[in-house]
């Protein structure tokens, strides 16, 4: 695990910090830390009694408005956090820390109900028939145009069964394939180095390939902008909160041309308020 000293989106070192806590489920999965209660038996003379949680920092880039956790997890730490993602053991452990998660997870796994909105946003930039690679696409249930495509491939850590028509592929099988549409939806908010993740996708894009990026437009950023830092006091699996400018800077950093960027409200079966940042990109020419 590294502590960030520069913005992952625009490389600026103009950062501000504010103390926060790492949520118990994440701390347990990665570091095997659990909250503890300090009482008189600890014999600590200068530390007051009370509940103790792991400390971290919220950071915000003063240039692009990217709000994020200062801890940048290693590959092994990410593997620990997402091992068995949403399987029975994962759900049971998370339910212990977060009562109600199991029911919420069932709603999430049923799929998003705004796929039609995504397809309307993307269609002007595509020429059919298309081949699709959904990077981090789970079972493929949320891939746009999956019922209208020539082929539907998914690269993901999941061990769950793919939806009908989708094929789970390994990273080494992607090279040399010709995909018209790459999808990176609800992935970049989870990863410690989003530019590296995007750069991996760009390596496999052709000059006519289209990349769709979707990340949450978290309400704290949408509402407070650069002042969001003082309100962000806990961190869970979403370790990156994007502003419009930070997503634009990130896309440019990895050699992509932004064709369209939208912040939009989408209805969701999981929560009444879901705001998204949606981007359509191609490789820069010349």
N, C-alpha and C positions, 0 to 999 in steps of 0.2 A: 504494500500500500504506500502511495506517495501523497504528499501534501502539495496541492497545486500552488504554483507561484506565478502563473500567467493564465490568461483566458483561453480556454480550449477552442473558442470560436474565432477570435480575432488576434490572439497572441499578445494582447495588451497586458502590461504589468500594472496598469492603473486599477487596482482592486481595492475594495473595502470589505471588511469582515465584521461579523456579528456572531456571538456565541449561540449555539443551538445544541440539540441532542440527537443522537442516532437512535432511531426507534428500536425497541427491544427485539423484535423479530429479526431485523437485519443484523443487529449486533450478535445475536445468538447464532445465526446461520454462518456468519463470516468468522467471527472471533471467539465464539463460544462464551460470550459475555451475557450475563443476565442482570437485571436490576437487583440491587441489594438495599437493605435497610440498615443504616448506621444507627446503632443504639448505644446505651451506656457501656455495654459489654465490650465494645471495640476499644475503649480506653483512649479515645482521641480527645485531647484537651482543647485543641483550637478549631476543630471542625464540628459544626452543629449536627445534631441528630436529624435524620430524615431519609427519604428515599434517594438513591443515587443512580443516575443513568449515565451512559457514556457521553462524554462531551465531544463536540466537533465545532466547526465554524460554517456558517453560511457566508459565501463570497458573492459579490456582484462586480461585474466589469463596468467601470464608469464610462467606457467608450461605447460598448454595444448593448449593455443592459442584460447580459447573460447572468442569471442567478443560479448558483450551483453549490453542491457540497464540496468542501475543501478536500475530503478524502477521495483519492482516485484509486479505485480498487485494482489489484493485480488480476491476471488471468485466473490464478488458482482461487482467489477470493471471489471472483465472479462465478466460477464454477461451483463453489460452495453455496453461494446465495441462490443460484438458479438450478441446482441439482434436483431432478425430479419435479421440475416446475409444474405446479398445479396437479400433481398426482395425489394419491390418497394420503401418503405420508406428509407431503408438503402442506396440503390443506389442513390436515390434523394439527400439525405443529403451529401453523399460522393462526388457526382458530384458537389455540391456547393463549396466544398473546393478543389476538384481536377477535373477540367474540362477535359472530355475525359474518365473518369472512367466508365461511363455507357456502352460505346462501348467496352471498354476493358473487362468489366465484361461479356458481351455477348460471347466474344471469349473464356473466361475462362470456362463458363458454358457449352460450346459445348463439353468439354472433352479434355483430353490430347491426343496427337497423337503419343506418344512413348510407349504405353502400350505393344506392341510386344517386345520392347527392355527389358522392365521389366520382362516379362514372360521368355525370353531367359536367363536372369540373374538368375531367381529363379528356373527354372525347374529342374536343376540337384539336388536340395535339397528336392524335393517333391516326394511323392508316391501317384499316383492317384488311385481311385477318392479322391477328397479333399472336405472338408468343410471349409468355409472362414468366418472370422469375420474381417470386415474393420472398424477399430477404428478411428473415425473422417472422415469417408468416404463420407460425403455429401450425394448425391443421389445414390451412388454406381456406378456412371458412369465411374469412373477411377479405379475400382477394377480389378487387374489382374486376369485372368482365370475365369472371371464371366460367360463366355459362356461355360466353360468346367467343372464347379464344381458341386458337389452333392447338396450343399446348399450355399446360399450367404446372410449373415447377415451384417447389418450395424448399428453401434452405432454412433449417431451424434446428434447435437443440431438442425439440419435443420428441418423445417416444410414442406419442398418441397416434392413432390411426388417422390418415389423411382423409379429407372429404372426397367424395366421388369425383374422379377426373384429375385429381392432383397427385403429383409424384414427389416424394421427399428425396432430395438429392444431397450428395456430399459436396463440400467445397471444391475438392479436386475435380469433380465432374462438371464444374461450371465453365472452365476455360475452353474456349473454342466454340461454345454454343452461341447462337445468334438470337438474342432476346430483343423484342421490340419495346417491351414495357418492363421496367424494374420497379418494384414496389418496396419501399422502406417505411412501413407504417407502425407508429408507436414502438419504435426501437431506440431511437437516438436519445430519448429521455432516460434510458436505463444504463447506457454505456459510459465508461470513464473517459474515453477518448473518441468523441463522435467524429472528428475529422478522419481518424484512422478507419473507422467503420465505413464512412462514405467513400474514402479513397479505395477501399477494397472493391466496392461496387463499381466505381468509375473504371477500374482496371478491366472490367468485363463488358463495358458499354461500347457500342459502335457509334459512328457519327450520327446515325439516325435514331439511336435508342432514346427513349424518354424515361426519365426517373421521376416517380411520384414519392414525395416525402410528406409524412404526416406526423405531427407531434402535438401534444396537448398545449393549448394556450392557457396556461394556468391562471386562474382568476387573480391570484395575488400579484402576478406580473401585469396582467391586463388592467387591473384596477390601480395599482400603485406605481408601476414603472420602476424608475431607479430607486424609489423609496421602499420597494418590496423587501429589501434586505432586513429592515428592522422588524418585519412581521413574520419572517420565516424562521421558526424556532424548532422545527423538527425535520428529520430527513428519513425517507423510507426508500422504496425501490426506484422511485423517480428521483434521480440525483442531478438532473439537469432541467432547468426551467428556461425556456426560450422566449426571447422577445422577437419581434419581427426583424429588427436590425441584426440581432445575433445570428438568426437563421440565414439571413442574406449574406453576412460575412462568412459564415461557415461554408455555404455553397460556393462562394467565390474562391475561398481558400483551397478547395480541392479541385479547382479547374472546371467548374460547372457554370453554365449560363442559366440564369433564372428567367424562365419564360412567363411565369405567373406566380403570384403569392397572394393567398387569401386568408383572412381570419374570419371564421364563420362559426355560427352556432349550429350544432347538430343535436337532434333529439337522441336519447339513449335509453336503453332498457335498464341501465345500471344506476343512473343518476339523472336528476332533472336538468342539470346544467352541464353541458359539454361544449367547450369552446376549443377550436382546433386552429392550428396553423397548417395550411396546405400549400405545398410548393410543387411546381412542375419545372423540370430542368433537362438540359441537354449538355453535352460536352461542348466547351468553348471551341470555336473554329478559328484557325489562323494563329 
